[in-house]
């Protein structure tokens, strides 16, 4: 059986947000929507831009396990099934056979908004940004990440934000990132950490730049 994944994040004001990939015309399995330039990852990036938030890509197999490192943070069910979160949808991209999300709180995005986010955070422009982890005092340079992926020969580059923040149920269902894939041991290391997207020229004193060869994710091995 396949495992279904949804990104859920909490901003510093305690407001929860989430995305159901079906509402954007994407599959719910991890490898169906976790690529740079995809609408799901791009909407998350837009919401984390200069807005530090705690984030986890939550699989429905996570259930009662806590999504943070060292068994911290909320449980998978608390995030995955949350009726308190605001869930993003895009009715223009949602196929007719997919019903509207049955959640009490949702925010509809226009096709133009989603297209703008996908362009802003697609391969061509994502190199203008860094991914910053405030808890671990680390940052990832997206330009280096994408350049590495192109040199590696990947046509579709797995988004490091999705892999790094995955909850503790990866490799338990079809469509998951596999234990034999590149840098599988790094999957989930940033789950429920305080993270933001920042301009590449923003300086973070005493923050460590992650070595891309140890933080690059690819199905090739």
Phi and psi in degrees as GROMACS dihedral restraints (atoms count N, CA, C in turn):
[ dihedral_restraints ]
;  ai    aj    ak    al  type     phi  dphi    fc
    3     4     5     6     1   -89.1    20    10
    4     5     6     7     1   148.4    20    10
    6     7     8     9     1   -97.8    20    10
    7     8     9    10     1   138.8    20    10
    9    10    11    12     1  -101.3    20    10
   10    11    12    13     1   135.1    20    10
   12    13    14    15     1  -121.8    20    10
   13    14    15    16     1   141.7    20    10
   15    16    17    18     1  -141.8    20    10
   16    17    18    19     1   130.1    20    10
   18    19    20    21     1   -74.7    20    10
   19    20    21    22     1   134.4    20    10
   21    22    23    24     1  -134.7    20    10
   22    23    24    25     1   134.4    20    10
   24    25    26    27     1  -138.2    20    10
   25    26    27    28     1   156.7    20    10
   27    28    29    30     1  -126.0    20    10
   28    29    30    31     1   122.3    20    10
   30    31    32    33     1   -79.6    20    10
   31    32    33    34     1   178.0    20    10
   33    34    35    36     1   -73.0    20    10
   34    35    36    37     1    -8.4    20    10
   36    37    38    39     1   -91.5    20    10
   37    38    39    40     1     0.9    20    10
   39    40    41    42     1    85.5    20    10
   40    41    42    43     1    11.5    20    10
   42    43    44    45     1   -87.4    20    10
   43    44    45    46     1   130.8    20    10
   45    46    47    48     1   -94.7    20    10
   46    47    48    49     1   143.4    20    10
   48    49    50    51     1  -137.1    20    10
   49    50    51    52     1   154.1    20    10
   51    52    53    54     1  -154.7    20    10
   52    53    54    55     1   167.2    20    10
   54    55    56    57     1  -135.1    20    10
   55    56    57    58     1   130.1    20    10
   57    58    59    60     1  -101.3    20    10
   58    59    60    61     1   115.5    20    10
   60    61    62    63     1   -59.8    20    10
   61    62    63    64     1   -29.1    20    10
   63    64    65    66     1   -59.5    20    10
   64    65    66    67     1   -30.4    20    10
   66    67    68    69     1   -73.4    20    10
   67    68    69    70     1    -4.5    20    10
   69    70    71    72     1  -120.9    20    10
   70    71    72    73     1    16.9    20    10
   72    73    74    75     1    74.8    20    10
   73    74    75    76     1    19.7    20    10
   75    76    77    78     1  -112.6    20    10
   76    77    78    79     1   161.2    20    10
   78    79    80    81     1   -77.2    20    10
   79    80    81    82     1   156.7    20    10
   81    82    83    84     1   -86.5    20    10
   82    83    84    85     1   -13.6    20    10
   84    85    86    87     1   -69.8    20    10
   85    86    87    88     1   149.3    20    10
   87    88    89    90     1   -54.5    20    10
   88    89    90    91     1   -48.6    20    10
   90    91    92    93     1   -78.6    20    10
   91    92    93    94     1     2.3    20    10
   93    94    95    96     1   -91.5    20    10
   94    95    96    97     1   -14.1    20    10
   96    97    98    99     1  -143.8    20    10
   97    98    99   100     1     8.5    20    10
   99   100   101   102     1  -101.3    20    10
  100   101   102   103     1    39.5    20    10
  102   103   104   105     1  -111.0    20    10
  103   104   105   106     1   152.2    20    10
  105   106   107   108     1   -61.6    20    10
  106   107   108   109     1   131.0    20    10
  108   109   110   111     1    92.7    20    10
  109   110   111   112     1   -10.1    20    10
  111   112   113   114     1   -69.0    20    10
  112   113   114   115     1   152.3    20    10
  114   115   116   117     1   -62.9    20    10
  115   116   117   118     1   -37.6    20    10
  117   118   119   120     1   -65.7    20    10
  118   119   120   121     1   -52.2    20    10
  120   121   122   123     1   -64.8    20    10
  121   122   123   124     1   -33.5    20    10
  123   124   125   126     1   -69.9    20    10
  124   125   126   127     1   -38.7    20    10
  126   127   128   129     1   -65.4    20    10
  127   128   129   130     1   -39.7    20    10
  129   130   131   132     1   -62.2    20    10
  130   131   132   133     1   -45.9    20    10
  132   133   134   135     1   -57.6    20    10
  133   134   135   136     1   -45.0    20    10
  135   136   137   138     1   -59.9    20    10
  136   137   138   139     1   -39.2    20    10
  138   139   140   141     1   -77.0    20    10
  139   140   141   142     1   -20.0    20    10
  141   142   143   144     1   -94.8    20    10
  142   143   144   145     1    -3.5    20    10
  144   145   146   147     1   -66.7    20    10
  145   146   147   148     1   114.7    20    10
  147   148   149   150     1    54.0    20    10
  148   149   150   151     1    27.8    20    10
  150   151   152   153     1  -136.4    20    10
  151   152   153   154     1    83.5    20    10
  153   154   155   156     1   -55.6    20    10
  154   155   156   157     1   131.9    20    10
  156   157   158   159     1  -147.4    20    10
  157   158   159   160     1   157.1    20    10
  159   160   161   162     1   -92.4    20    10
  160   161   162   163     1   129.5    20    10
  162   163   164   165     1  -134.2    20    10
  163   164   165   166     1   141.2    20    10
  165   166   167   168     1  -142.8    20    10
  166   167   168   169     1   136.3    20    10
  168   169   170   171     1   -84.1    20    10
  169   170   171   172     1   108.9    20    10
  171   172   173   174     1  -103.0    20    10
  172   173   174   175     1   125.6    20    10
  174   175   176   177     1   -92.8    20    10
  175   176   177   178     1   149.4    20    10
  177   178   179   180     1   -72.5    20    10
  178   179   180   181     1    -9.2    20    10
  180   181   182   183     1   -83.2    20    10
  181   182   183   184     1    -8.4    20    10
  183   184   185   186     1   -66.6    20    10
  184   185   186   187     1   -38.8    20    10
  186   187   188   189     1    49.9    20    10
  187   188   189   190     1  -114.3    20    10
  189   190   191   192     1   -88.3    20    10
  190   191   192   193     1     1.2    20    10
  192   193   194   195     1   -76.9    20    10
  193   194   195   196     1   143.0    20    10
  195   196   197   198     1   -78.2    20    10
  196   197   198   199     1   142.7    20    10
  198   199   200   201     1   -85.3    20    10
  199   200   201   202     1   -17.1    20    10
  201   202   203   204     1   -84.8    20    10
  202   203   204   205     1   165.9    20    10
  204   205   206   207     1   -65.4    20    10
  205   206   207   208     1   150.4    20    10
  207   208   209   210     1    56.9    20    10
  208   209   210   211     1    34.4    20    10
  210   211   212   213     1    60.6    20    10
  211   212   213   214     1    39.3    20    10
  213   214   215   216     1  -105.0    20    10
  214   215   216   217     1   174.5    20    10
  216   217   218   219     1    81.0    20    10
  217   218   219   220     1   178.7    20    10
  219   220   221   222     1   -72.1    20    10
  220   221   222   223     1   169.3    20    10
  222   223   224   225     1   -82.5    20    10
  223   224   225   226     1   164.0    20    10
  225   226   227   228     1   -58.1    20    10
  226   227   228   229     1   -43.3    20    10
  228   229   230   231     1   -64.0    20    10
  229   230   231   232     1   -37.9    20    10
  231   232   233   234     1   -62.1    20    10
  232   233   234   235     1   -32.2    20    10
  234   235   236   237     1   -88.7    20    10
  235   236   237   238     1   -50.6    20    10
  237   238   239   240     1   -60.8    20    10
  238   239   240   241     1   -37.8    20    10
  240   241   242   243     1  -102.0    20    10
  241   242   243   244     1    11.5    20    10
  243   244   245   246     1   -62.6    20    10
  244   245   246   247     1   129.5    20    10
  246   247   248   249     1   -96.5    20    10
  247   248   249   250     1    -1.8    20    10
  249   250   251   252     1   -87.6    20    10
  250   251   252   253     1   -24.9    20    10
  252   253   254   255     1   -72.3    20    10
  253   254   255   256     1   152.8    20    10
  255   256   257   258     1   -89.6    20    10
  256   257   258   259     1   119.8    20    10
  258   259   260   261     1  -101.3    20    10
  259   260   261   262     1   127.4    20    10
  261   262   263   264     1   -81.7    20    10
  262   263   264   265     1   141.4    20    10
  264   265   266   267     1  -137.7    20    10
  265   266   267   268     1   162.3    20    10
  267   268   269   270     1  -139.6    20    10
  268   269   270   271     1    98.3    20    10
  270   271   272   273     1   -63.8    20    10
  271   272   273   274     1   -25.2    20    10
  273   274   275   276     1   -70.8    20    10
  274   275   276   277     1   -25.3    20    10
  276   277   278   279     1   -99.5    20    10
  277   278   279   280     1   -15.2    20    10
  279   280   281   282     1   -73.7    20    10
  280   281   282   283     1   122.4    20    10
  282   283   284   285     1   -62.5    20    10
  283   284   285   286     1   153.6    20    10
  285   286   287   288     1   -62.0    20    10
  286   287   288   289     1   -30.3    20    10
  288   289   290   291     1   -79.1    20    10
  289   290   291   292     1    -7.0    20    10
  291   292   293   294     1   -97.8    20    10
  292   293   294   295     1   119.8    20    10
  294   295   296   297     1   -70.3    20    10
  295   296   297   298     1   156.4    20    10
  297   298   299   300     1   -61.0    20    10
  298   299   300   301     1   140.0    20    10
  300   301   302   303     1   -55.4    20    10
  301   302   303   304     1   128.2    20    10
  303   304   305   306     1   -89.9    20    10
  304   305   306   307     1    72.2    20    10
  306   307   308   309     1  -131.7    20    10
  307   308   309   310     1   147.1    20    10
  309   310   311   312     1   -70.5    20    10
  310   311   312   313     1   -25.4    20    10
  312   313   314   315     1  -122.4    20    10
  313   314   315   316     1   116.1    20    10
  315   316   317   318     1  -146.4    20    10
  316   317   318   319     1   154.1    20    10
  318   319   320   321     1  -124.1    20    10
  319   320   321   322     1   123.0    20    10
  321   322   323   324     1   -87.9    20    10
  322   323   324   325     1   131.5    20    10
  324   325   326   327     1  -103.1    20    10
  325   326   327   328     1   147.1    20    10
  327   328   329   330     1   -81.9    20    10
  328   329   330   331     1   162.8    20    10
  330   331   332   333     1   -61.1    20    10
  331   332   333   334     1   -36.6    20    10
  333   334   335   336     1   -66.4    20    10
  334   335   336   337     1   -40.9    20    10
  336   337   338   339     1   -62.9    20    10
  337   338   339   340     1   -47.3    20    10
  339   340   341   342     1   -63.4    20    10
  340   341   342   343     1   -42.5    20    10
  342   343   344   345     1   -61.4    20    10
  343   344   345   346     1   -38.1    20    10
  345   346   347   348     1   -64.8    20    10
  346   347   348   349     1   -40.9    20    10
  348   349   350   351     1   -65.5    20    10
  349   350   351   352     1   -42.1    20    10
  351   352   353   354     1   -63.6    20    10
  352   353   354   355     1   -35.8    20    10
  354   355   356   357     1   -71.4    20    10
  355   356   357   358     1   -44.5    20    10
  357   358   359   360     1   -60.4    20    10
  358   359   360   361     1   -38.1    20    10
  360   361   362   363     1  -115.9    20    10
  361   362   363   364     1    23.4    20    10
  363   364   365   366     1   -81.5    20    10
  364   365   366   367     1   177.9    20    10
  366   367   368   369     1   -56.9    20    10
  367   368   369   370     1   -32.3    20    10
  369   370   371   372     1   -70.2    20    10
  370   371   372   373     1   -31.9    20    10
  372   373   374   375     1  -120.6    20    10
  373   374   375   376     1    -9.5    20    10
  375   376   377   378     1   -65.4    20    10
  376   377   378   379     1   -19.9    20    10
  378   379   380   381     1   -66.0    20    10
  379   380   381   382     1    -6.9    20    10
  381   382   383   384     1   -80.8    20    10
  382   383   384   385     1     0.8    20    10
  384   385   386   387     1  -131.9    20    10
  385   386   387   388     1   159.7    20    10
  387   388   389   390     1  -119.9    20    10
  388   389   390   391     1   153.9    20    10
  390   391   392   393     1  -104.4    20    10
  391   392   393   394     1   121.3    20    10
  393   394   395   396     1  -113.9    20    10
  394   395   396   397     1   130.5    20    10
  396   397   398   399     1  -110.0    20    10
  397   398   399   400     1   111.1    20    10
  399   400   401   402     1   -77.9    20    10
  400   401   402   403     1   -29.1    20    10
  402   403   404   405     1   -70.8    20    10
  403   404   405   406     1   -41.5    20    10
  405   406   407   408     1   -96.0    20    10
  406   407   408   409     1    -4.0    20    10
  408   409   410   411     1    53.4    20    10
  409   410   411   412     1    53.6    20    10
  411   412   413   414     1  -134.2    20    10
  412   413   414   415     1   158.5    20    10
  414   415   416   417     1  -145.0    20    10
  415   416   417   418     1   152.6    20    10
  417   418   419   420     1  -115.5    20    10
  418   419   420   421     1   129.1    20    10
  420   421   422   423     1   -88.3    20    10
  421   422   423   424     1   110.4    20    10
  423   424   425   426     1   -65.2    20    10
  424   425   426   427     1   -32.1    20    10
  426   427   428   429     1   -62.6    20    10
  427   428   429   430     1   -45.6    20    10
  429   430   431   432     1   -63.9    20    10
  430   431   432   433     1   -37.3    20    10
  432   433   434   435     1   -65.2    20    10
  433   434   435   436     1   -48.1    20    10
  435   436   437   438     1   -67.1    20    10
  436   437   438   439     1   -42.0    20    10
  438   439   440   441     1   -59.7    20    10
  439   440   441   442     1   -40.4    20    10
  441   442   443   444     1   -63.1    20    10
  442   443   444   445     1   -43.6    20    10
  444   445   446   447     1   -63.5    20    10
  445   446   447   448     1   -40.0    20    10
  447   448   449   450     1   -66.1    20    10
  448   449   450   451     1   -41.7    20    10
  450   451   452   453     1   -66.7    20    10
  451   452   453   454     1   -30.3    20    10
  453   454   455   456     1   -72.7    20    10
  454   455   456   457     1   -22.1    20    10
  456   457   458   459     1    97.7    20    10
  457   458   459   460     1    15.8    20    10
  459   460   461   462     1   -82.2    20    10
  460   461   462   463     1   127.2    20    10
  462   463   464   465     1   -77.7    20    10
  463   464   465   466     1   -36.6    20    10
  465   466   467   468     1  -117.6    20    10
  466   467   468   469     1   120.5    20    10
  468   469   470   471     1   -99.0    20    10
  469   470   471   472     1   120.3    20    10
  471   472   473   474     1   -62.9    20    10
  472   473   474   475     1   135.1    20    10
  474   475   476   477     1   -75.5    20    10
  475   476   477   478     1   124.3    20    10
  477   478   479   480     1   -64.1    20    10
  478   479   480   481     1   -29.3    20    10
  480   481   482   483     1   -62.9    20    10
  481   482   483   484     1   -42.1    20    10
  483   484   485   486     1   -65.6    20    10
  484   485   486   487     1   -45.6    20    10
  486   487   488   489     1   -69.8    20    10
  487   488   489   490     1   -42.8    20    10
  489   490   491   492     1   -68.1    20    10
  490   491   492   493     1   -28.1    20    10
  492   493   494   495     1  -104.0    20    10
  493   494   495   496     1     9.1    20    10
  495   496   497   498     1   -60.9    20    10
  496   497   498   499     1   138.5    20    10
  498   499   500   501     1   -68.6    20    10
  499   500   501   502     1   170.6    20    10
  501   502   503   504     1   -79.4    20    10
  502   503   504   505     1    50.3    20    10
  504   505   506   507     1  -139.8    20    10
  505   506   507   508     1    21.1    20    10
  507   508   509   510     1   -67.3    20    10
  508   509   510   511     1   147.0    20    10
  510   511   512   513     1    71.6    20    10
  511   512   513   514     1    26.7    20    10
  513   514   515   516     1  -112.8    20    10
  514   515   516   517     1    -1.3    20    10
  516   517   518   519     1  -150.3    20    10
  517   518   519   520     1   163.3    20    10
  519   520   521   522     1   -63.2    20    10
  520   521   522   523     1   142.7    20    10
  522   523   524   525     1    85.0    20    10
  523   524   525   526     1     2.9    20    10
  525   526   527   528     1   -83.3    20    10
  526   527   528   529     1   162.3    20    10
  528   529   530   531     1   -66.9    20    10
  529   530   531   532     1   132.9    20    10
  531   532   533   534     1   -92.7    20    10
  532   533   534   535     1   153.9    20    10
  534   535   536   537     1   -63.6    20    10
  535   536   537   538     1   -19.8    20    10
  537   538   539   540     1   -90.9    20    10
  538   539   540   541     1    -1.7    20    10
  540   541   542   543     1   -80.4    20    10
  541   542   543   544     1   166.3    20    10
  543   544   545   546     1   -59.9    20    10
  544   545   546   547     1   128.7    20    10
  546   547   548   549     1    56.3    20    10
  547   548   549   550     1    37.9    20    10
  549   550   551   552     1   -58.2    20    10
  550   551   552   553     1   -30.4    20    10
  552   553   554   555     1   -67.2    20    10
  553   554   555   556     1   -11.4    20    10
  555   556   557   558     1   -93.0    20    10
  556   557   558   559     1   -10.4    20    10
  558   559   560   561     1   -60.9    20    10
  559   560   561   562     1   129.5    20    10
  561   562   563   564     1    83.8    20    10
  562   563   564   565     1     0.8    20    10
  564   565   566   567     1   -65.7    20    10
  565   566   567   568     1   -22.1    20    10
  567   568   569   570     1  -108.7    20    10
  568   569   570   571     1    11.3    20    10
  570   571   572   573     1   -60.0    20    10
  571   572   573   574     1   125.8    20    10
  573   574   575   576     1    64.7    20    10
  574   575   576   577     1    19.0    20    10
  576   577   578   579     1   -79.8    20    10
  577   578   579   580     1   163.4    20    10
  579   580   581   582     1   -82.6    20    10
  580   581   582   583     1   116.0    20    10
  582   583   584   585     1  -134.0    20    10
  583   584   585   586     1   147.1    20    10
  585   586   587   588     1  -144.3    20    10
  586   587   588   589     1   165.8    20    10
  588   589   590   591     1  -103.8    20    10
  589   590   591   592     1   126.9    20    10
  591   592   593   594     1  -128.6    20    10
  592   593   594   595     1   157.3    20    10
  594   595   596   597     1   -59.7    20    10
  595   596   597   598     1   145.9    20    10
  597   598   599   600     1   -62.9    20    10
  598   599   600   601     1   -27.9    20    10
  600   601   602   603     1   -86.2    20    10
  601   602   603   604     1     2.3    20    10
  603   604   605   606     1   -74.2    20    10
  604   605   606   607     1   130.5    20    10
  606   607   608   609     1   -94.0    20    10
  607   608   609   610     1   136.6    20    10
  609   610   611   612     1  -125.9    20    10
  610   611   612   613     1    97.6    20    10
  612   613   614   615     1   -63.0    20    10
  613   614   615   616     1   135.5    20    10
  615   616   617   618     1    69.5    20    10
  616   617   618   619     1    13.6    20    10
  618   619   620   621     1   -92.3    20    10
  619   620   621   622     1   141.2    20    10
  621   622   623   624     1   -91.3    20    10
  622   623   624   625     1   130.2    20    10
  624   625   626   627     1   -79.2    20    10
  625   626   627   628     1   129.2    20    10
  627   628   629   630     1   -72.9    20    10
  628   629   630   631     1   142.0    20    10
  630   631   632   633     1   -73.5    20    10
  631   632   633   634     1   119.3    20    10
  633   634   635   636     1   -60.8    20    10
  634   635   636   637     1   -35.9    20    10
  636   637   638   639     1   -62.9    20    10
  637   638   639   640     1   -23.4    20    10
  639   640   641   642     1   -96.6    20    10
  640   641   642   643     1    -7.0    20    10
  642   643   644   645     1  -126.0    20    10
  643   644   645   646     1    15.6    20    10
  645   646   647   648     1   -92.8    20    10
  646   647   648   649     1   138.0    20    10
  648   649   650   651     1  -115.8    20    10
  649   650   651   652     1   128.5    20    10
  651   652   653   654     1  -154.6    20    10
  652   653   654   655     1   146.9    20    10
  654   655   656   657     1   -74.4    20    10
  655   656   657   658     1   -13.2    20    10
  657   658   659   660     1   -76.0    20    10
  658   659   660   661     1   141.3    20    10
